[in-house]
Amino acid sequence: METVTRWYCVGDLRFCVQAPDYPEKPNMTAFRAERGAPDQPHIRITLGEPPAVTELPCVSKTRFEACYRSGSERVRVFFREDRAGEELLLRADDRPNGDCDVIMAEDAASGLGGNLILTLAELPRRLLQRGGVILHASMIEAEGRAILFTAKSRTGKSTQADLWRAHRGARILNGDRALLQRKNGVWHAFGSPYCGTSSYCERAELPLGAVVQLSQAKENRVFRLPAKAALSAFLEGCAYDPTEPEQTAAVMDLALSVFREAPFYHLACLPDETAVACLETALFEQKGL
């Protein structure tokens, strides 16, 4: 099978994927980039029989994935269960220089056409190391700034983004997750390749205007969130591994920094244009932006 080399860029992170040729989905194509430097992360995927991990202790395990770690050595494996037990599908060895070497079973190669590349790239972890954090949020552009709608699943992030597009001509940049990262001393929001079931997935960058936590209600009401509530809402939506203390500490530091520089609102809202008008008043007429 032919091997391809493709570069991607998310925020200021550029990484390379070398793998058997795979059908690239639009969310990945949008983040294709020119060739980067040799010392930037490389994810090398080869087909073969993944060897079992016997040299490291297991630190976490779910139904389909396990992580083994000791000091700087770290290995991830993915498997599926059948009548004979667990069948190993791939092994990913994370190298100290940031590279990742993957051995994948041939019958698992079809997964490269889905989101397996993103899973192997571990963008939340890599971006945290560079001072960025991925937030579960819809991202729109309004008045030249990014407005992020964050909430629990099925609460209305996509609905509010669509309402701003329909009634205010706002541009929807991502329907599921956005990256926050400082640039020239200012927090910016970036589009990400994580788009969930949404079709909105652009490689965009804007100064951060506001973070808006959503809840459903029988009438519209908007207010600035106090520090404790804002940090709780932000941390709940961040993508990180809470079992790794260094990630937890990094996310907390970033959350505090974002809160100091950008307004956090709570919008209790109806699923119609009146919610747009309510938030618009807070953001613009009250000089929230």
Residue, then its C-alpha position, 0 to 999 in steps of 0.5 A: m500500500e502506498t505511503v503518504t506524507r501530509w502536514y497539518c496545522v492547528g493554532d501554532l502546532r504543525f505536525c506530520v502524518q506518514a501513513p498508508d494512503y487514507p481517504e482524507k475527510p473535509n475536516m482534515t483537508a481544511f487544516r492541511a499545511e505546507r511542510g514544516a520543520p524536521d523537529q516538529p511532531h511526526i506520527r508514523i503509521t505502519l501496518g503489521e502485527p501490533p506487539a503487546v505491551t509487557e514492559l510498562p505498567c498500565v495506568s488507565k484503561t477503558r473499553f477500547e483503549a489502554c495507556y501504559r506509562s513509566g516516567s517519560e515512556r508512554v504507550r497507548v494501545f487500542f483493541r476490540e473485544d471478541r469471543a477470544g478476548e481482546e484483539l489488539l488493533l494498534r500500538a502507539d509509542d510516544r517518543p520523548n521528542g514528541d514523535c509517535d510511532v504506530i503499528m496498526a493491524e491491516d484490518a484496522a487501517s480503514g479507521l484512518g478515514g475517520n477521526l483516528i488521525l486526530t485520536l493518535a495526534e492527541l491535539p489537546r495534550r500537545l496544545l496544552q504543552r504550547g499554552g493552548v486549550i481546546l474548548h467544547a464550544s460553537m464558534i462564530e465571528a461577530e464584529g470581528r471577534a470570536i464568540l464561543f457558545t459552551a454548554k453540555s451536549r444538546t443544550g443549544k450551542s449549534t442552535q444559538a450559532d445558527l440563530w446568529r448566522a440567520h438573523r445577524g449574518a454571523r459566520i459560523l467557524n466551528g460547530d463543536r470545538a475551538l482552540l484558545q491560544r495567546k498570540n502577541g499577548v492577546w487571547h485568540a480563538f482558532g478553528s479546529p478540525y474537531c467538528g462533531t456532527s456539524s458541517y462547520c469547520e474552518r481554519a480561522e483565527l480571531p481575537l477572543g470576544a467572549v465566552v457564553q455559557l448556555s442554558q435553556a429557559k422559558e425567558n431570556r436572561v443574560f449576566r456576567l459570570p462571577a469568577k468561580a462559576a466562570l472557571s467551573a463552566f470553562l473547565e467543564g468544557c475543556a479537553y484534557d486528561p484529568t488523570e495527568p496532574e500536569q494537564t490539570a494544572a496547565v488547564m487551571d492556569l489557562a482558565l484563570s488567564v482567559f477569565r482575566e482578559a475576556p468576559f464570561y456570560h451566562l445566557a439562559c435562552l429561548p431557541d429564537e431571535t429574541a435570544v440573539a437580541c438579548l445577548e447582543t445587548a450585553l455584548f455590544e450596547q453594554k460594551g462587553l466587547 
